[in-house]
């Protein structure tokens, strides 16, 4: 999985066009990102990559880089 693919899943969860999230944003600055988008992001990651993210860590994340860090080096550039 690539960083770009994960960012596009974040866009999908927030109901934004692909490419709308650059990767350095605060989650509260992303239009459409809320707790429901976080849950939807988790489900999208599970269905696309068969990776079950820690719900608590997703909820606690405040920035896109913090969410990307949950992938523990699995992301390709």
N, C-alpha and C positions, 0 to 999 in steps of 0.2 A: 504494500500500500504506500502511496505517496502522500507527502504533505498536502499537495494540491487536492488530491481526492478527499482527504479528511476535511480540508477547508470548504470544499464544495458540499460535503455532507452537513457541515455547520450552516452553510447558506440555505440548504434545503430545509433544515430544521427551523430556521428563522424566517422561512418563506421569502428569501432574497434570491436574486438571480445569481447563478454561479459566477465566481470571481469577485463577489462583493466584499468578501472578507479577506484582507491582505495577510493577516497573521500576527500583527502586533497589538491589536485592539484590546481595550478593556471590554469585557462582556456587556457591561451595562451601557456601553456606548453603541452597541450594535442594535439597530432597529429590529424589533421582533424577537430579540433574545430574552427569554424569561425562563422560569423553572420548567414550564412545559416544553420549551424548545430544548432544554438540557436533557429531559427524559427522551424526547424524540431523537435527539442526537445519539444518545446511548443505544436506542433500538436500531437506528440506521447503521451504526458501527457494528452492532451484533449481526445484523442481517447481511451486510456487505462484506465484512471481514472476519466473521465468526470470532469476534473479540468482545468479551464481556468486561466493560469498564466498571470500576468501583463507583457506585452511585454517590456515595458520600464525597468522594474526591471530585467528581463532576460538579456536585452541588457547591462545594467549597471553592472551586476555581473562580477567580476574579478576572482572569485575562485569557486570551487565546493561547499565548505561550504556556500557561499553566495547564490548559486542556491538552495541548500537544504533548506536554511532558508525560502525560498519563500513558502514552504509547510506548514508553520505555525503550527507545532506540529502534522501534520497529518501522519507523518511517523512512522512506527513501526521499531524496530531494527531487 
